[in-house]
Amino acid sequence: MMLKAVILIGGPQKGTRFRPLSLDVPKPLFPVAGLPMVQHHIEACAAVPDIREILLLGYFPAQQLQQFVADMIAQYKIRIRYLQEYHALGTAGGIYHFRDQIKSGNPDAFFVLNGDVCGDFPLQEMLDFHTGLAMPSLITIMGTEATRQQSTMYGCIVEDKETHQILHYVEKPSTFVSPLINCGVYICSPDIFKRVGEIFNSRQDFYSSTDDGEATESIQLEQDILMPIAGTGQAYVYTTDRWWSQIKTAGSAIYANRHYLQLYHRTHPSRLTENGPNKPKIVGDVYIHPSASVDPSAVLGPNVSVGKNAVIGAGVRIRESIVLGNSTIQEHSCVLYTVVGWNSTVGAWTRLEGTPCDPNPNKPFAKMDNVPLFNTEGKLNPSITILGCNVTVPSEVIVLNSIVLPYKDLPHSYKNEIIL
């Protein structure tokens, strides 16, 4: 069997809720648990023996991803290409636009993964389910369960419990439809191009009287393909109970970081730092880049990632945080629920603290809430603290629940503020 994988990574106009972290690097390249976000997808795809080629689709300038793609090819020994859209074509429009590249080599099927989801992807199990179906499936969706309240924030699936056929699909319904939600991971048969082509051609006549060429080609997999074929016997759902989440906001990066570190126990134990002589005290799961310098008297963890060439001083305490490359945290500082941006400096005896927005642990199937930046009263909702790149925080101050944009020198303490 010959398969391909397509990863949809969006473009610079997307990922606005991820700012200021996406101001410096494309959002898919933001490091979570020590690896760029999209590398976790590539790793999951490379673990499926039948996948021969991975295609990244997006409209970031090609030079921003050139080096990353070259590194991935060298590391995973698999063919990887970046195909640049000329503007946003939608989740199905991009696949249709590059249909010749996807179909070359006659793959039996191809995976499609949204770049802004994270999880423990059971791709091989999903493939076995797809190939074992009695009736051939045009598209198989990975689904998972959410709470009744949260399900309306996602695409909702109503399935036949015996055959797992999709009977009904609604994207972000206004009322409760089903707790089973779309994970943004699909297996498509090459026959799906015929279906997308019909939609594309039907729109040509409609838009020929207007100049809006972009609208013609922006085709959404969810609304334009899944909703019409639900109930026709051509779409199926594979349900997983493994960890899965979206990464929409900067706060969700901390949550994803925790789970990917946990996953390393099973997949790559060597990536986790262990306690030892002349090493900092490690509590729980911690990733430290080999080039980072961490004082042995520091205490890190649980759930901390430290990037390349970062410097952590004596007596520093870090937990539930991401410290990005080339940043310095001076002695006796405390960092909790914070993302410290590239090339930033945190002075001595300083406290950076944020508020986690994790799923409710008392509710089964609860997902992460993507809380808006401001509440109804116009005040900042408590969130994790984020330092953009090249930020300098002085000694002996507290920065609480604040977002600091790049290239700022903070003169004093801040609480619940956005520092522009």
C-alpha positions as CSV (number, residue, x, y, z in Angstrom):
1,M,0.0,0.0,0.0
2,M,1.3,3.5,-0.9
3,L,0.1,6.5,1.1
4,K,0.9,10.2,1.4
5,A,0.2,12.7,4.2
6,V,-0.8,16.4,3.7
7,I,-0.4,18.8,6.7
8,L,-2.3,22.1,6.4
9,I,-0.3,24.8,8.1
10,G,-2.2,28.0,7.1
11,G,-0.4,31.3,6.6
12,P,0.7,34.6,8.1
13,Q,-2.8,36.0,8.3
14,K,-3.8,33.0,10.4
15,G,-2.6,32.4,14.0
16,T,-3.5,35.9,15.1
17,R,-4.7,34.6,18.5
18,F,-1.2,33.1,18.9
19,R,0.5,36.5,18.9
20,P,2.9,37.7,20.1
21,L,4.5,34.3,19.8
22,S,3.7,34.0,16.1
23,L,5.3,37.5,15.3
24,D,8.8,36.0,15.2
25,V,8.4,32.6,13.6
26,P,5.5,31.0,11.6
27,K,3.1,29.5,14.1
28,P,3.7,25.9,12.9
29,L,7.4,26.3,13.8
30,F,6.8,27.4,17.4
31,P,8.6,24.9,19.7
32,V,6.4,22.8,22.0
33,A,8.2,20.2,24.1
34,G,11.4,21.1,22.3
35,L,10.2,20.5,18.8
36,P,8.4,22.8,16.3
37,M,4.6,22.2,16.5
38,V,4.4,20.7,13.0
39,Q,7.3,18.4,13.6
40,H,5.1,16.4,16.0
41,H,2.8,15.8,13.0
42,I,5.7,14.8,10.8
43,E,6.9,12.4,13.4
44,A,3.5,10.8,13.7
45,C,3.3,10.4,9.9
46,A,6.9,9.1,9.6
47,A,6.0,6.3,12.0
48,V,3.4,4.9,9.6
49,P,5.4,2.6,7.3
50,D,3.2,3.1,4.2
51,I,3.5,6.9,4.1
52,R,6.1,7.6,1.4
53,E,5.8,11.4,1.1
54,I,4.6,14.3,3.4
55,L,3.4,17.5,1.8
56,L,3.1,20.7,3.8
57,L,0.4,23.1,2.4
58,G,0.3,26.7,3.4
59,Y,0.9,30.3,2.2
60,F,3.9,31.2,4.3
61,P,6.8,32.5,2.1
62,A,8.8,29.4,1.1
63,Q,12.1,30.8,2.5
64,Q,10.6,30.7,6.0
65,L,10.2,26.9,5.9
66,Q,13.1,26.0,3.6
67,Q,15.6,25.2,6.3
68,F,13.0,23.4,8.5
69,V,12.0,21.1,5.6
70,A,15.7,20.3,4.8
71,D,16.2,19.4,8.5
72,M,13.1,17.2,8.6
73,I,14.2,15.3,5.5
74,A,17.6,14.6,7.0
75,Q,16.1,13.5,10.3
76,Y,13.3,11.3,9.2
77,K,14.7,10.0,5.9
78,I,11.3,10.6,4.2
79,R,10.4,12.8,1.2
80,I,8.9,16.1,2.5
81,R,7.9,19.1,0.4
82,Y,6.4,22.5,1.1
83,L,3.8,23.6,-1.5
84,Q,3.0,27.3,-1.2
85,E,-0.5,28.5,-2.0
86,Y,-0.7,32.0,-3.6
87,H,-3.5,32.9,-1.1
88,A,-5.8,31.2,1.4
89,L,-7.5,28.4,-0.5
90,G,-9.4,26.8,2.4
91,T,-8.9,23.3,3.8
92,A,-10.1,21.5,0.6
93,G,-9.2,24.2,-1.9
94,G,-5.5,23.8,-1.2
95,I,-5.7,20.0,-1.6
96,Y,-7.5,20.5,-4.9
97,H,-5.1,23.1,-6.2
98,F,-2.2,20.7,-5.6
99,R,-4.1,17.5,-6.6
100,D,-1.5,16.5,-9.2
101,Q,1.3,16.5,-6.7
102,I,-0.8,14.5,-4.2
103,K,-1.9,12.0,-6.9
104,S,1.5,11.5,-8.4
105,G,2.7,8.0,-7.7
106,N,-0.9,6.8,-7.4
107,P,-1.4,6.6,-3.7
108,D,-4.2,4.4,-2.4
109,A,-5.2,7.1,0.1
110,F,-3.8,10.1,1.8
111,F,-3.9,11.6,5.3
112,V,-4.9,15.2,5.9
113,L,-3.9,16.8,9.2
114,N,-4.8,20.3,10.4
115,G,-1.6,22.0,11.6
116,D,-3.2,23.7,14.6
117,V,-4.2,20.5,16.5
118,C,-1.9,18.5,18.8
119,G,-2.3,15.0,20.3
120,D,-1.3,11.4,20.5
121,F,-2.3,10.6,16.9
122,P,-3.3,6.9,16.4
123,L,-2.6,7.1,12.6
124,Q,-1.8,3.4,12.1
125,E,-4.9,2.3,14.0
126,M,-7.0,4.8,12.0
127,L,-5.6,3.4,8.7
128,D,-6.4,-0.2,9.8
129,F,-10.0,1.0,10.5
130,H,-10.2,2.7,7.1
131,T,-8.9,-0.2,5.1
132,G,-11.0,-2.7,7.1
133,L,-14.4,-1.1,6.3
134,A,-16.9,-3.3,4.4
135,M,-17.8,-0.4,2.1
136,P,-15.0,1.8,0.7
137,S,-15.0,5.2,2.4
138,L,-14.5,8.5,0.5
139,I,-13.3,10.1,3.8
140,T,-12.7,8.8,7.3
141,I,-12.5,11.4,10.1
142,M,-10.8,11.0,13.4
143,G,-13.3,11.9,16.1
144,T,-13.2,12.3,19.9
145,E,-15.7,13.0,22.6
146,A,-16.2,16.4,24.2
147,T,-18.6,17.8,26.8
148,R,-22.1,18.9,25.7
149,Q,-21.2,22.6,26.3
150,Q,-17.9,22.5,24.5
151,S,-19.0,20.3,21.5
152,T,-20.6,23.3,19.8
153,M,-17.2,25.0,19.4
154,Y,-16.2,22.2,17.0
155,G,-17.5,20.2,14.1
156,C,-20.1,17.8,15.5
157,I,-20.6,14.2,14.1
158,V,-23.6,12.0,14.5
159,E,-22.6,8.4,13.8
160,D,-24.2,5.0,13.3
161,K,-22.9,3.2,16.4
162,E,-22.7,-0.2,14.6
163,T,-21.2,0.7,11.3
164,H,-19.4,4.0,12.3
165,Q,-20.9,5.7,9.3
166,I,-21.4,9.4,9.6
167,L,-25.1,10.2,9.5
168,H,-25.0,13.9,10.1
169,Y,-22.2,16.6,10.3
170,V,-22.5,20.2,11.5
171,E,-19.6,22.6,11.8
172,K,-19.8,24.7,15.0
173,P,-23.6,24.3,15.6
174,S,-25.6,26.9,17.5
175,T,-27.2,24.2,19.7
176,F,-26.1,20.8,21.0
177,V,-26.0,18.1,18.2
178,S,-23.6,15.4,19.4
179,P,-20.6,15.1,21.9
180,L,-18.5,13.4,19.1
181,I,-16.3,16.1,17.5
182,N,-14.0,16.3,14.5
183,C,-10.3,16.2,15.4
184,G,-9.1,17.7,12.1
185,V,-7.4,14.5,11.0
186,Y,-8.7,12.6,7.9
187,I,-7.9,9.8,5.6
188,C,-9.2,10.6,2.1
189,S,-9.6,8.4,-1.0
190,P,-8.2,10.0,-4.2
191,D,-11.8,9.9,-5.5
192,I,-12.4,12.9,-3.2
193,F,-10.8,15.1,-5.9
194,K,-13.8,14.4,-8.2
195,R,-16.1,15.7,-5.5
196,V,-14.1,18.8,-4.8
197,G,-13.7,19.4,-8.5
198,E,-17.5,19.4,-8.9
199,I,-17.8,22.1,-6.3
200,F,-15.0,24.1,-7.8
201,N,-16.5,24.0,-11.3
202,S,-20.0,24.8,-10.1
203,R,-18.6,28.0,-8.5
204,Q,-16.8,29.1,-11.7
205,D,-20.1,30.1,-13.4
206,F,-21.5,31.7,-10.2
207,Y,-18.4,33.9,-9.7
208,S,-17.6,34.6,-13.4
209,S,-19.8,37.8,-13.1
210,T,-17.7,39.0,-10.1
211,D,-14.0,39.7,-9.7
212,D,-13.7,37.8,-6.5
213,G,-11.4,35.0,-7.7
214,E,-10.4,34.2,-4.1
215,A,-13.9,33.2,-3.1
216,T,-14.1,30.8,-6.1
217,E,-11.2,28.6,-4.9
218,S,-11.6,28.8,-1.2
219,I,-13.3,25.4,-0.5
220,Q,-13.7,24.1,3.0
221,L,-13.4,20.4,3.7
222,E,-15.8,20.6,6.6
223,Q,-18.7,22.7,5.2
224,D,-18.4,22.0,1.5
225,I,-17.5,18.3,1.5
226,L,-18.4,16.7,4.9
227,M,-21.8,18.2,5.4
228,P,-23.2,17.2,2.0
229,I,-21.8,13.6,2.0
230,A,-22.8,12.8,5.6
231,G,-25.6,10.2,5.5
232,T,-24.7,9.0,2.0
233,G,-22.6,6.1,3.2
234,Q,-19.3,7.6,1.9
235,A,-18.0,9.1,5.2
236,Y,-17.0,7.2,8.4
237,V,-15.6,8.2,11.8
238,Y,-12.8,6.5,13.7
239,T,-13.2,7.4,17.4
240,T,-10.2,7.8,19.7
241,D,-9.9,8.3,23.4
242,R,-6.3,9.4,23.3
243,W,-5.2,13.0,24.3
244,W,-6.1,15.6,21.7
245,S,-6.4,19.4,21.7
246,Q,-6.4,22.4,19.5
247,I,-3.5,25.0,19.7
248,K,-5.3,28.2,19.0
249,T,-4.0,30.5,21.7
250,A,-0.6,31.0,23.3
251,G,-2.1,29.6,26.5
252,S,-2.8,26.3,24.8
253,A,1.0,25.9,24.0
254,I,1.6,25.4,27.8
255,Y,-1.1,22.7,27.9
256,A,0.3,21.0,24.7
257,N,3.8,21.2,26.1
258,R,2.7,19.2,29.2
259,H,1.1,16.4,27.2
260,Y,3.8,16.1,24.6
261,L,6.4,15.8,27.4
262,Q,4.2,13.1,29.0
263,L,4.0,11.3,25.6
264,Y,7.8,11.2,25.4
265,H,7.8,8.5,28.2
266,R,6.4,6.1,25.6
267,T,7.8,7.4,22.4
268,H,11.2,9.1,23.1
269,P,12.3,8.7,26.7
270,S,15.8,10.0,25.8
271,R,14.4,13.5,25.2
272,L,13.4,13.9,28.9
273,T,16.0,15.2,31.3
274,E,16.8,13.1,34.3
275,N,18.3,13.9,37.7
276,G,22.0,13.4,38.2
277,P,25.2,14.8,39.6
278,N,26.0,18.4,38.5
279,K,22.5,18.6,37.0
280,P,19.6,20.8,38.1
281,K,16.8,19.2,40.3
282,I,14.2,17.8,37.9
283,V,10.6,17.4,39.1
284,G,8.3,15.5,36.7
285,D,8.7,15.8,32.9
286,V,11.3,18.4,31.7
287,Y,13.0,18.9,28.3
288,I,16.3,20.8,28.2
289,H,18.1,21.5,24.9
290,P,21.6,20.1,25.0
291,S,23.1,23.5,24.3
292,A,21.2,25.2,27.2
293,S,23.2,26.1,30.4
294,V,21.3,25.4,33.6
295,D,22.8,25.9,37.0
296,P,22.8,22.8,39.2
297,S,21.0,24.6,42.0
298,A,18.0,25.4,39.8
299,V,14.8,23.5,40.2
300,L,12.8,22.7,37.0
301,G,9.5,21.0,36.5
302,P,7.0,19.7,36.2
303,N,6.3,20.3,32.5
304,V,9.1,22.7,31.5
305,S,10.8,23.1,28.1
306,V,14.1,25.0,27.8
307,G,15.3,26.0,24.3
308,K,18.7,26.1,22.7
309,N,21.4,28.3,24.2
310,A,19.1,29.4,27.1
311,V,20.9,30.3,30.4
312,I,19.2,29.5,33.7
313,G,20.9,31.0,36.8
314,A,21.4,29.7,40.3
315,G,18.4,29.0,42.5
316,V,15.9,29.6,39.7
317,R,12.5,27.9,40.0
318,I,10.6,27.1,36.8
319,R,7.4,25.1,36.4
320,E,4.7,24.7,33.7
321,S,6.6,27.0,31.4
322,I,8.4,27.3,28.0
323,V,11.7,29.1,28.0
324,L,12.7,29.8,24.3
325,G,16.1,29.9,22.8
326,N,18.9,32.4,23.7
327,S,16.9,33.7,26.7
328,T,18.5,34.3,30.2
329,I,16.8,33.9,33.6
330,Q,19.0,35.3,36.3
331,E,19.5,33.9,39.8
332,H,16.7,33.2,42.2
333,S,13.9,34.1,39.8
334,C,10.6,32.2,39.8
335,V,8.7,31.4,36.5
336,L,5.3,29.8,36.6
337,Y,2.8,29.3,33.7
338,T,4.8,31.6,31.4
339,V,6.3,31.6,27.9
340,V,9.6,33.5,27.9
341,G,10.3,34.7,24.3
342,W,13.5,34.4,22.3
343,N,16.5,36.5,23.4
344,S,14.7,37.8,26.5
345,T,16.3,38.5,29.8
346,V,14.7,38.1,33.2
347,G,16.5,39.9,36.1
348,A,17.4,38.3,39.5
349,W,14.8,37.8,42.2
350,T,11.9,38.4,39.7
351,R,8.6,36.6,39.6
352,L,6.8,35.8,36.3
353,E,3.5,34.2,36.8
354,G,0.4,33.4,34.7
355,T,-3.0,31.8,35.2
356,P,-3.5,28.4,33.5
357,C,-6.7,27.9,31.4
358,D,-6.6,24.1,31.5
359,P,-9.6,21.9,30.9
360,N,-11.8,21.2,34.0
361,P,-10.2,18.0,35.5
362,N,-13.5,17.1,37.1
363,K,-15.3,16.8,33.8
364,P,-14.7,13.8,31.7
365,F,-13.9,14.6,28.0
366,A,-13.4,18.3,28.8
367,K,-11.3,20.2,26.2
368,M,-9.4,23.4,26.6
369,D,-11.5,26.6,26.5
370,N,-10.1,29.1,24.0
371,V,-10.9,32.0,26.3
372,P,-11.2,35.5,24.6
373,L,-8.5,38.0,25.5
374,F,-11.0,40.4,27.1
375,N,-14.1,39.7,29.1
376,T,-17.5,41.4,28.6
377,E,-16.5,44.3,30.8
378,G,-13.5,45.0,28.6
379,K,-11.0,43.8,31.2
380,L,-8.2,41.3,30.4
381,N,-9.1,37.7,31.2
382,P,-6.5,36.0,33.4
383,S,-4.1,34.1,31.2
384,I,-0.6,32.8,31.1
385,T,2.1,35.4,31.1
386,I,3.9,35.8,27.7
387,L,7.1,37.7,27.0
388,G,7.7,38.4,23.3
389,C,11.2,38.2,21.9
390,N,13.9,40.6,23.1
391,V,12.1,41.6,26.2
392,T,14.1,42.8,29.3
393,V,12.5,42.4,32.7
394,P,14.4,44.1,35.5
395,S,15.4,42.5,38.9
396,E,13.0,42.3,41.8
397,V,9.7,42.9,40.0
398,I,6.5,40.8,39.5
399,V,4.9,40.3,36.1
400,L,1.5,38.7,36.6
401,N,-1.1,37.6,34.0
402,S,0.5,40.0,31.4
403,I,1.3,39.9,27.8
404,V,4.5,41.8,26.7
405,L,5.1,42.5,23.0
406,P,8.6,42.2,21.5
407,Y,11.5,44.6,22.1
408,K,10.2,46.0,25.4
409,D,12.3,47.0,28.5
410,L,9.9,46.8,31.5
411,P,10.6,49.6,34.0
412,H,8.5,48.1,36.9
413,S,6.0,45.4,37.9
414,Y,2.9,44.7,35.9
415,K,-0.4,43.0,36.7
416,N,-3.2,42.0,34.2
417,E,-1.9,44.2,31.4
418,I,-0.9,44.1,27.8
419,I,2.3,46.0,27.3
420,L,2.4,47.4,23.8
